[in-house]
Amino acid sequence: MTSTSQINSAGKGRFLPDDLSLYIGKKTLVKLVLEAMEEVNARNAEREGRESHSVAFQSAMMLTLLAYCYATGVYGSVDIQLGMQHDQMIRYLCAGDYPDICVIRSVRRFHR
């Protein structure tokens, strides 16, 4: 198994690294992930009435965290939890509310 994903675009093979932050930097990647999640939240604004604010916040934070982790090549629940200790950007995205491994697993399963 290779460490890159091949994307065919107009007949030309292009490769993306597992960790996009190597090319665009962690701060830029966090900015892009946050912008994407804001767009998702704007599209799902009608759900706010059905969910409590804390549940909606936790869900948005978790999806943002997962998007960032996947973009940096961190896929496993255990690896995501370990990243909270070693990656400043993961800690920033968690905003002081660090989910345990059971929460990470349940969110990942729910959003498959």
FENGIKA-V926612 format. One record per residue. RES is the residue in three letters. OMEGA is omega in degrees with one decimal (none if undefined). Layout:
res/omega
RES/OMEGA
RES/OMEGA
This chain:
res/omega
MET/-178.5
THR/-179.9
SER/178.9
THR/176.0
SER/-179.7
GLN/177.2
ILE/177.3
ASN/-179.8
SER/179.7
ALA/176.4
GLY/-179.6
LYS/177.0
GLY/176.9
ARG/-177.9
PHE/173.9
LEU/177.4
PRO/174.3
ASP/-178.6
ASP/-178.6
LEU/-179.0
SER/176.4
LEU/-178.5
TYR/-174.2
ILE/-179.7
GLY/-176.6
LYS/-179.2
LYS/178.6
THR/179.0
LEU/177.4
VAL/179.1
LYS/-179.9
LEU/178.6
VAL/179.0
LEU/177.4
GLU/179.0
ALA/-179.7
MET/175.1
GLU/177.9
GLU/177.4
VAL/179.8
ASN/179.1
ALA/179.3
ARG/-178.0
ASN/-176.0
ALA/-179.0
GLU/178.4
ARG/-174.3
GLU/179.8
GLY/-177.5
ARG/-178.5
GLU/173.8
SER/-177.4
HIS/-177.3
SER/178.1
VAL/179.0
ALA/179.1
PHE/-178.2
GLN/179.2
SER/179.0
ALA/179.0
MET/-178.6
MET/178.6
LEU/176.0
THR/178.2
LEU/-179.4
LEU/178.8
ALA/178.9
TYR/-178.3
CYS/179.1
TYR/179.7
ALA/178.2
THR/176.1
GLY/177.8
VAL/-171.2
TYR/-175.3
GLY/179.4
SER/179.3
VAL/179.5
ASP/177.2
ILE/179.5
GLN/176.8
LEU/178.2
GLY/178.5
MET/179.2
GLN/-169.5
HIS/-175.0
ASP/-178.2
GLN/-178.8
MET/176.4
ILE/177.4
ARG/177.9
TYR/-179.0
LEU/178.9
CYS/177.2
ALA/177.2
GLY/179.9
ASP/-173.0
TYR/-179.5
PRO/175.6
ASP/-173.7
ILE/178.9
CYS/178.3
VAL/179.3
ILE/-179.8
ARG/-177.5
SER/177.9
VAL/179.2
ARG/179.4
ARG/-178.7
PHE/-174.9
HIS/177.5
ARG/none
